[in-house]
């Protein structure tokens, strides 16, 4: 059974459902649970009319930390958890999630599956799909 569970939270309805399911699984398996939010790095566009700007991600990181802390408290009050921790990292989401799980010795990644428009899927791709393709660790995808 799983002993360390990592759940990606991007604040979509799907990721919040994934966090709840991860807490259920962690509770029944007596596993450690970690909630992680990945803040994509700022992208600078170079062009005739645009100049590169340095974007400070610190406020977004701090806001995400506070939201994760509150979510962790909510889950801890509803489920009997061995431990729950949180982390916020700036980077490419699918790479960060897989690397974090591997380096941290996690044995399950839990993600929600969002419904993307055709254009979003074409431009962005699905983070969940990318994690499944890259991960040597089991991935549980919550679809409802």
DODOKE-705736 format. One line per field, with one value per residue: x, y, z of N, C-alpha, C, CB in turn; residue in one letter; residue number from 1. Coordinates in Angstrom, 3 decimals. Each point is the difference from the previous one (the first is absolute). Glycine has a CB too. Layout:
N
n_c1 = (X	...)
n_c2 = (Y	...)
n_c3 = (Z	...)
ca_c1 = (X	...)
ca_c2 = (Y	...)
ca_c3 = (Z	...)
c_c1 = (X	...)
c_c2 = (Y	...)
c_c3 = (Z	...)
cb_c1 = (X	...)
cb_c2 = (Y	...)
cb_c3 = (Z	...)
type = (A	...)
seq = (NUM	...)
END
This chain:
144
n_c1 = (0.854	1.273	2.386	-0.755	-3.236	1.862	-3.132	1.377	-1.578	-0.464	-2.178	-1.368	-2.558	2.536	1.511	-2.562	-0.318	3.099	-0.399	-2.229	1.711	2.494	-1.811	-0.995	2.915	0.987	-2.257	0.671	3.226	-0.027	0.744	1.658	-2.643	2.548	-2.691	2.271	-1.436	1.954	-0.025	-0.060	3.001	-1.655	-0.365	2.260	-2.283	3.083	-2.289	1.163	-1.250	2.159	2.277	0.486	-2.308	2.302	-3.109	0.971	-0.662	0.080	-3.113	-0.098	1.538	-2.018	-2.614	1.067	0.551	-2.982	-1.215	1.730	-0.973	-2.999	0.488	1.336	-2.529	-1.946	1.569	0.201	-3.257	-0.408	2.256	0.560	2.624	2.008	0.014	-2.004	3.053	-1.238	2.304	-0.853	2.049	0.081	-0.598	-1.368	-2.854	1.606	2.717	-1.352	-1.352	2.586	1.867	-1.924	-0.096	3.075	0.748	-2.215	0.972	-2.916	-0.646	-1.967	0.745	-3.070	-0.115	-2.936	-0.136	-0.093	-2.336	3.031	-2.276	0.886	1.704	0.993	1.046	1.828	1.528	0.637	0.348	-2.170	2.178	-1.305	1.803	2.668	-0.551	-0.430	2.802	1.745	-1.103	2.604	-3.094	-2.461	-0.916	-2.519	-1.075	-1.984	-1.756	-1.631)
n_c2 = (-1.190	2.355	0.118	2.675	0.993	2.133	1.324	1.575	2.203	1.157	0.846	-2.481	-0.367	-1.863	0.971	-0.379	-3.062	-0.440	0.907	-2.164	-2.381	0.693	-0.259	-2.924	-1.026	1.113	-1.519	-2.806	0.211	1.035	2.407	2.191	1.639	1.496	2.033	0.168	2.948	-0.878	3.440	-1.086	1.114	2.750	-1.260	2.531	0.160	0.704	1.990	2.317	0.282	-1.577	1.739	-3.076	0.953	-1.194	-1.558	0.810	-3.451	1.907	0.188	-3.015	-1.123	1.325	-1.141	-2.950	0.229	0.627	-2.361	-2.205	0.970	-0.506	-2.921	-0.951	0.839	-1.678	-2.689	0.187	0.113	-2.813	-2.061	-1.380	2.050	-2.262	3.069	2.052	0.918	2.323	-0.269	2.906	-1.514	2.930	-2.636	-0.200	-0.403	-2.305	0.774	0.235	-2.826	-1.602	1.397	-0.487	-3.097	-0.473	1.533	-1.468	-3.228	0.855	-3.164	2.548	2.399	0.489	1.429	1.043	-1.369	3.539	-0.918	0.982	1.658	-2.232	2.349	-1.611	-2.329	1.915	1.386	-2.255	-2.780	-0.946	1.532	-2.844	-0.560	0.693	-2.050	-2.414	0.501	0.000	-2.535	-2.113	0.693	-2.069	2.550	-0.612	1.405	1.172	-0.683	1.272)
n_c3 = (0.000	-1.542	2.263	-1.773	-0.915	-1.877	0.243	-2.689	2.006	-3.299	2.696	-2.054	1.798	-0.513	2.618	1.969	-0.955	0.610	3.051	0.484	-1.148	1.857	2.622	-0.816	-0.242	2.776	1.604	-1.075	0.368	3.319	-2.764	1.514	-1.152	-1.640	-0.464	-2.572	-0.454	-2.638	0.520	-3.407	0.705	-0.215	-2.969	-0.152	-2.531	-1.196	-1.453	-1.347	2.862	2.097	1.530	0.867	2.146	1.934	0.111	3.187	-0.578	2.886	-0.530	-1.003	2.542	2.006	-1.346	0.216	3.115	0.539	-1.689	1.504	2.843	-0.802	-1.136	2.697	1.703	-1.793	0.357	3.163	0.252	-1.755	1.174	2.860	-1.551	1.284	-0.496	-1.384	-1.200	-1.562	-2.121	-1.183	-2.334	-1.527	-2.140	-2.488	2.108	-1.104	1.479	2.798	-0.074	-0.627	2.075	2.429	-0.458	-0.090	2.577	1.888	-0.593	-1.953	0.085	-1.449	-2.241	1.499	-3.140	0.574	-2.842	-0.114	-1.890	-1.590	-1.582	-1.966	1.268	2.522	-1.791	-1.776	2.338	1.995	-1.501	1.830	2.179	-0.473	-2.479	1.520	2.366	-1.981	-1.378	2.709	1.754	0.072	1.502	-0.720	-1.910	2.284	-3.029	2.571	-2.962	2.666)
ca_c1 = (-0.854	0.738	0.457	0.210	-0.883	0.155	-1.150	0.180	-1.156	0.073	-1.200	-1.168	-0.916	0.547	1.131	-0.521	-0.542	1.166	0.540	-0.893	0.192	1.333	-0.117	-0.700	0.940	1.046	-0.590	-0.207	1.281	0.911	1.109	0.300	-0.618	0.578	-0.686	0.965	-0.445	1.118	-0.233	0.808	0.901	-0.461	0.527	0.249	-0.151	0.777	-0.632	0.163	-0.736	0.083	1.338	-0.039	-0.228	0.235	-1.233	0.245	-0.949	-0.069	-1.363	-0.780	0.501	-0.459	-1.447	-0.196	0.375	-1.078	-1.158	0.315	-0.047	-1.417	-0.505	0.564	-0.743	-1.344	0.098	0.407	-1.153	-1.005	0.564	1.008	1.230	1.262	0.611	-0.317	0.918	-0.266	1.154	-0.257	1.240	-0.098	0.606	-0.918	-0.769	0.147	1.368	0.137	-0.763	0.689	1.289	-0.280	-0.449	1.128	1.009	-0.560	-0.335	-1.449	-0.383	-1.244	-0.325	-1.436	-0.298	-1.325	-0.020	-0.855	-0.485	0.616	-0.522	0.915	1.083	0.858	0.702	0.982	1.041	0.603	0.099	-0.553	1.024	-0.253	0.499	1.468	0.480	-0.181	1.012	1.349	0.160	0.248	-0.789	-1.439	-0.758	-1.441	-0.657	-1.375	-0.754	-1.285)
ca_c2 = (1.190	1.262	0.585	1.441	0.420	1.383	0.455	1.304	0.877	1.236	0.701	-0.341	-0.907	-1.357	-0.214	-0.039	-1.349	-0.888	0.156	-0.728	-1.430	-0.328	-0.040	-1.261	-1.100	0.130	-0.374	-1.449	-0.698	0.523	0.532	1.423	0.725	1.306	0.804	0.865	0.893	0.420	1.287	0.056	1.162	1.052	-0.101	1.310	0.000	1.014	0.358	1.405	0.884	-0.462	-0.109	-0.982	0.519	-0.969	-0.147	-0.522	-1.062	-0.145	0.130	-1.168	-1.120	0.184	-0.222	-1.451	-0.619	0.225	-0.796	-1.409	-0.196	-0.086	-1.263	-1.063	0.027	-0.516	-1.449	-0.615	-0.018	-0.943	-1.334	-0.409	-0.061	-0.187	1.321	0.739	1.118	0.761	0.621	0.788	0.073	0.646	-0.818	-0.617	-0.871	-1.458	-0.355	0.184	-1.033	-1.293	0.075	0.095	-1.327	-0.936	0.400	-0.108	-1.385	-0.216	-1.180	0.279	1.380	0.132	1.212	0.125	0.162	1.123	0.013	1.091	0.233	-0.494	0.967	-0.146	-1.279	0.157	0.941	-0.321	-1.417	-0.323	-0.288	-1.364	-0.910	0.064	-0.695	-1.434	-0.439	0.128	-0.521	-1.406	-0.235	-0.124	1.251	-0.158	1.140	0.156	0.572	0.551)
ca_c3 = (0.000	-0.121	1.259	-0.214	-1.088	-0.448	-0.797	-0.626	0.176	-0.793	0.453	-0.808	0.688	-0.142	0.919	1.374	0.154	0.106	1.351	0.918	-0.227	0.515	1.460	0.312	-0.212	1.025	1.276	0.071	-0.135	1.036	-0.783	0.055	-1.107	-0.308	-1.004	-0.679	-1.065	-0.839	-0.643	-1.216	-0.023	-0.905	-1.349	-0.606	-1.443	-0.693	-1.265	-0.340	0.900	1.376	0.576	1.093	1.343	1.063	0.748	1.342	0.331	1.461	0.540	-0.405	0.799	1.380	-0.013	-0.159	1.282	0.959	-0.434	0.271	1.458	0.364	-0.529	0.843	1.265	-0.273	-0.205	1.271	0.907	-0.509	-0.190	0.978	-0.785	0.723	-0.110	-1.216	-0.197	-1.214	-0.621	-1.202	-0.763	-1.302	-1.041	-0.968	0.883	-0.107	0.393	1.442	0.707	-0.126	0.698	1.436	0.450	-0.061	0.980	1.340	0.326	-0.009	-0.772	-0.716	-0.355	-0.247	-0.762	-0.575	-1.454	-0.384	-1.375	-0.746	-1.345	-1.038	-0.135	1.183	-0.107	-1.066	0.405	1.286	0.307	1.301	1.009	0.463	-1.037	0.011	1.207	-0.234	-0.964	0.540	1.361	0.293	1.206	-0.272	-0.041	0.125	-0.615	0.476	-1.108	0.443)
c_c1 = (0.889	0.354	0.236	-0.772	0.193	-1.200	0.285	-1.278	0.212	-1.239	-1.200	-0.887	0.551	1.144	-0.454	-0.657	1.129	0.609	-0.847	0.168	1.361	-0.023	-0.717	0.955	1.084	-0.522	-0.144	1.303	0.987	1.280	0.204	-0.616	0.686	-0.816	1.030	-0.711	1.247	-0.403	0.878	0.898	-0.547	0.670	0.162	-0.103	0.831	-0.659	0.170	-0.649	0.122	1.449	-0.067	-0.187	0.322	-1.251	0.325	-1.070	-0.207	-1.419	-0.883	0.412	-0.526	-1.501	-0.312	0.341	-1.123	-1.234	0.231	-0.073	-1.446	-0.621	0.502	-0.730	-1.397	0.026	0.358	-1.168	-1.048	0.493	1.058	1.301	1.221	0.753	-0.451	0.943	-0.324	1.306	-0.460	1.339	-0.284	0.708	-1.047	-0.754	0.247	1.397	0.170	-0.706	0.722	1.319	-0.189	-0.379	1.153	1.017	-0.496	-0.386	-1.493	-0.315	-1.360	-0.122	-1.498	-0.243	-1.448	0.120	-0.994	-0.461	0.588	-0.702	1.015	1.202	0.965	0.831	1.120	1.173	0.750	0.291	-0.584	1.135	-0.158	0.556	1.529	0.571	-0.107	1.089	1.404	0.235	0.321	-0.814	-1.472	-0.656	-1.478	-0.643	-1.455	-0.779	-1.355	-0.015)
c_c2 = (1.240	0.571	1.506	0.410	1.496	0.376	1.401	0.808	1.272	0.875	-0.190	-0.926	-1.432	-0.252	-0.023	-1.348	-1.012	0.079	-0.759	-1.511	-0.445	-0.091	-1.275	-1.187	0.022	-0.434	-1.513	-0.785	0.384	0.535	1.491	0.659	1.349	0.646	0.934	0.847	0.424	1.279	0.040	1.236	1.069	-0.170	1.401	-0.143	1.143	0.280	1.484	0.933	-0.392	-0.022	-1.000	0.691	-1.094	-0.025	-0.653	-1.039	-0.146	0.178	-1.207	-1.236	0.103	-0.226	-1.493	-0.736	0.101	-0.829	-1.488	-0.309	-0.161	-1.308	-1.167	-0.070	-0.597	-1.527	-0.718	-0.064	-1.035	-1.439	-0.278	-0.248	-0.179	1.315	0.633	1.188	0.667	0.561	0.751	0.191	0.711	-0.883	-0.517	-1.086	-1.502	-0.448	0.072	-1.126	-1.343	0.011	0.008	-1.370	-0.996	0.318	-0.168	-1.409	-0.273	-1.239	0.150	1.500	0.025	1.348	-0.013	0.186	1.093	-0.161	1.231	0.167	-0.545	0.922	-0.099	-1.271	0.104	0.867	-0.477	-1.477	-0.228	-0.328	-1.435	-1.007	-0.042	-0.738	-1.510	-0.528	-0.031	-0.803	-1.494	-0.457	-0.115	1.383	-0.349	1.268	0.021	0.737	0.555	0.234)
c_c3 = (0.000	1.373	-0.097	-1.248	-0.263	-0.849	-0.530	0.088	-0.824	0.232	-0.920	0.832	-0.026	0.983	1.456	0.285	0.153	1.403	1.015	-0.154	0.540	1.527	0.443	-0.101	1.078	1.366	0.121	-0.067	1.103	-0.643	0.273	-1.233	-0.161	-1.108	-0.628	-1.043	-0.754	-0.724	-1.253	0.011	-0.941	-1.362	-0.559	-1.510	-0.583	-1.335	-0.242	1.022	1.458	0.449	1.137	1.344	0.998	0.854	1.333	0.341	1.506	0.557	-0.337	0.804	1.429	0.117	-0.101	1.283	1.016	-0.355	0.268	1.489	0.457	-0.494	0.844	1.341	-0.173	-0.153	1.298	0.983	-0.421	-0.076	1.064	-0.763	0.900	0.022	-1.306	-0.066	-1.326	-0.552	-1.241	-0.700	-1.318	-1.014	-0.967	0.747	-0.135	0.412	1.514	0.755	-0.052	0.761	1.513	0.552	0.037	1.093	1.436	0.408	0.083	-0.828	-0.676	-0.228	-0.301	-0.676	-0.452	-1.498	-0.341	-1.430	-0.683	-1.338	-0.998	-0.145	1.182	-0.092	-1.036	0.454	1.241	0.187	1.375	0.962	0.491	-0.999	0.003	1.212	-0.198	-0.932	0.597	1.279	0.068	1.202	-0.404	0.039	0.044	-0.537	0.429	-1.089	0.416	1.470)
cb_c1 = (-1.855	-1.175	1.034	2.305	-1.682	2.524	-1.603	1.709	-0.432	1.379	1.494	1.304	-1.956	-0.652	1.511	-0.356	-2.018	0.454	0.923	-1.639	-1.479	1.056	-0.036	-2.159	-0.447	1.035	-1.211	-2.216	-0.374	-0.935	-0.449	2.161	-2.210	2.313	-2.228	1.834	-2.045	0.807	-0.560	-1.800	1.977	-0.368	-1.086	1.503	-2.328	2.133	-1.664	0.070	-1.563	-2.081	0.598	1.474	-1.783	2.527	-1.373	1.080	0.684	2.347	0.232	-0.240	2.075	1.857	-0.343	0.516	2.385	0.872	-0.512	1.464	2.117	-0.149	-0.078	2.241	1.292	-0.606	0.686	2.336	0.409	-0.945	-0.451	-1.754	-1.068	0.113	2.007	-2.447	1.807	-2.314	1.541	-2.021	0.882	-0.093	1.811	1.522	-1.659	-1.691	0.846	0.137	-2.131	-1.069	0.959	-0.753	-2.263	-0.342	0.907	-0.797	2.126	-0.434	1.346	-1.107	2.361	-0.585	2.386	-0.892	0.627	1.196	-2.163	2.209	-1.299	-1.930	-1.530	-1.678	-2.105	-1.831	-1.357	-1.177	2.051	-2.131	0.064	-2.066	-2.045	-0.095	-0.705	-2.486	-1.419	0.056	-1.569	2.301	1.683	-0.023	1.822	0.215	1.576	0.722	1.163	-1.118)
cb_c2 = (-1.234	0.452	-2.187	-0.062	-1.809	-0.185	-1.413	-0.961	-0.929	-1.207	1.651	0.249	1.483	0.026	1.117	2.495	0.644	0.289	2.245	1.905	0.114	1.147	2.522	0.980	0.065	1.888	2.185	0.340	-0.086	-1.641	-1.725	-0.404	-1.167	-0.773	-0.130	-1.681	0.822	-2.399	1.169	-1.233	-1.489	1.579	-2.260	0.709	-1.012	-0.725	-1.868	-0.672	0.416	-1.368	2.386	-1.536	1.598	0.379	-0.176	2.189	-1.170	0.828	2.479	0.973	-0.133	1.629	2.257	0.195	0.554	2.317	1.718	-0.038	1.351	2.506	0.987	0.303	2.040	2.183	0.401	0.846	2.423	1.873	0.137	-1.039	1.444	-2.433	-0.719	-0.730	-1.139	0.577	-1.805	1.196	-2.133	2.321	-0.645	0.497	1.753	-0.015	0.855	2.492	1.208	-0.349	1.244	2.393	0.469	-0.267	1.614	2.278	-0.098	2.483	-1.362	-2.038	0.493	-1.472	0.143	0.980	-2.430	1.494	-1.223	-0.422	2.072	-1.053	1.524	1.255	-1.241	-0.258	1.845	1.942	-0.270	-0.848	2.433	0.773	0.472	2.206	1.952	0.247	0.941	2.242	1.758	0.217	1.264	-2.338	1.193	-1.547	-0.070	0.043	-1.588	-1.144)
cb_c3 = (1.234	-2.170	0.544	1.102	0.605	0.053	1.379	-1.547	2.335	-1.737	1.052	-2.196	-0.624	-2.420	-1.649	-0.053	-1.356	-2.471	-0.634	-0.099	-2.047	-1.986	0.076	-0.851	-2.488	-1.298	0.048	-1.051	-2.465	1.686	-1.765	1.305	0.395	0.694	1.253	0.387	1.316	-0.294	2.229	-1.260	0.505	1.949	-0.344	1.924	0.178	1.148	0.236	-2.389	-1.840	-0.299	-0.640	-1.328	-0.823	-0.003	-2.125	0.710	-2.084	0.099	-0.201	-2.312	-1.435	0.383	-1.070	-2.439	-0.453	0.410	-1.771	-2.024	0.285	-0.080	-2.315	-1.112	0.703	-1.124	-2.378	-0.358	0.480	-1.286	-2.478	1.566	-1.746	-0.672	1.377	0.036	1.363	0.826	0.888	1.041	1.071	1.039	1.580	-2.011	-0.089	-1.844	-2.202	-0.329	-0.551	-2.242	-1.948	-0.279	-0.953	-2.482	-1.672	-0.302	1.209	0.264	1.572	1.012	-0.937	2.011	-0.761	2.134	-0.382	1.603	0.624	1.132	0.744	-1.204	-1.291	1.378	0.657	-1.693	-0.982	0.906	-1.449	-1.062	0.698	1.212	-1.393	-1.210	1.457	0.338	-1.808	-1.014	0.710	-0.952	1.456	0.992	-1.324	2.023	-1.969	2.469	-1.479	-1.844)
type = (X	X	X	X	X	X	X	X	X	X	X	X	X	X	X	X	X	X	X	X	X	X	X	X	X	X	X	X	X	X	X	X	X	X	X	X	X	X	X	X	X	X	X	X	X	X	X	X	X	X	X	X	X	X	X	X	X	X	X	X	X	X	X	X	X	X	X	X	X	X	X	X	X	X	X	X	X	X	X	X	X	X	X	X	X	X	X	X	X	X	X	X	X	X	X	X	X	X	X	X	X	X	X	X	X	X	X	X	X	X	X	X	X	X	X	X	X	X	X	X	X	X	X	X	X	X	X	X	X	X	X	X	X	X	X	X	X	X	X	X	X	X	X	X)
seq = (1	2	3	4	5	6	7	8	9	10	11	12	13	14	15	16	17	18	19	20	21	22	23	24	25	26	27	28	29	30	31	32	33	34	35	36	37	38	39	40	41	42	43	44	45	46	47	48	49	50	51	52	53	54	55	56	57	58	59	60	61	62	63	64	65	66	67	68	69	70	71	72	73	74	75	76	77	78	79	80	81	82	83	84	85	86	87	88	89	90	91	92	93	94	95	96	97	98	99	100	101	102	103	104	105	106	107	108	109	110	111	112	113	114	115	116	117	118	119	120	121	122	123	124	125	126	127	128	129	130	131	132	133	134	135	136	137	138	139	140	141	142	143	144)
END
